[in-house]
């Protein structure tokens, strides 16, 4: 009978979303409960992670498989080092603390999609001579710090289009988004100023679109999903109106991913006018979706920077 009664490990969270980033240190404890004094060859804790994509294209007669993988992280620490003689752990509960620092660099954030994933794991391994090693694994969430260097928190865009054939009228639209950096569950405020001198009634629409792209060396697969849509009331002919819409980002929205060669996730907020028998004028805003703690920190930093600039200006 094995003397190992229990073998577990746990780690401490650094933030409410329970994610780690480049440069963070993962601390925790490996617990080994023994029924008697036991010789151990080694005990280690490893953090590892990587990306993989895979999809199949073909018509049944000719099938082509596209796949690619890339390792991003591998850090290992020994809690009981391998030596010429086995180390004896005493009977009872043994608590072995560990500390693993994620190297500085540019790690892509955790992700799981239809044709690929980016997964990070912690693995504890207990080895004894002449026995199969015991392994414990659990996934950890990683969010890349490279997305935190964002200083633009508001944006506007305008577009004009001609309506009519014999008597052209120029429809003008100005759209303003209150901020480009958001987190899942946030509400984005979109203001649209519409000048309609034409004889047509116009219908404004707002769409939040997610573009996910999977890539190998020789091929790319793109998935476009409309996460939410708002259809406004019609704007009367020969009129001008300012309308405001509140668009809620889904609670389960995936974080923006832009620093991985195999997978990318980008968001676009599109504002356009539905005009019959004419080209629909459209304004597009790139949105960045990050954890709430990151979003709040970026917005607070932007506010402090603006206040410092205002106070330091001429009187």
Secondary structure, DSSP 8 states (H G I E B T S, - for coil): --SEEEEEEEE--SSTT-EE-TT-EEEEEEEEEESS-EEESEEEEEEEEEEEEEEEEE-SSSEEEEEEEEEEEEEEEEEE---SS-EEE-SEEEEEEEEEE--SS-----EE-SSEEEEEEEEEEEE-TTS--EEEEEEEEE--GGGG------EEEEEEEEE-SSS-EEEEEEEEES-SEE-TT-EEEEEEEEEE-SSS-EEEEEEEEEEEEEE-SS-EEEEEEEEEEEEEEEE-TTEEEEEEEEEE--TT----B-S-SSEEEEEEEEEEEE-TTS---EEEEEEEE--HHHHHHHHHHHHHHHHHHHHTS--
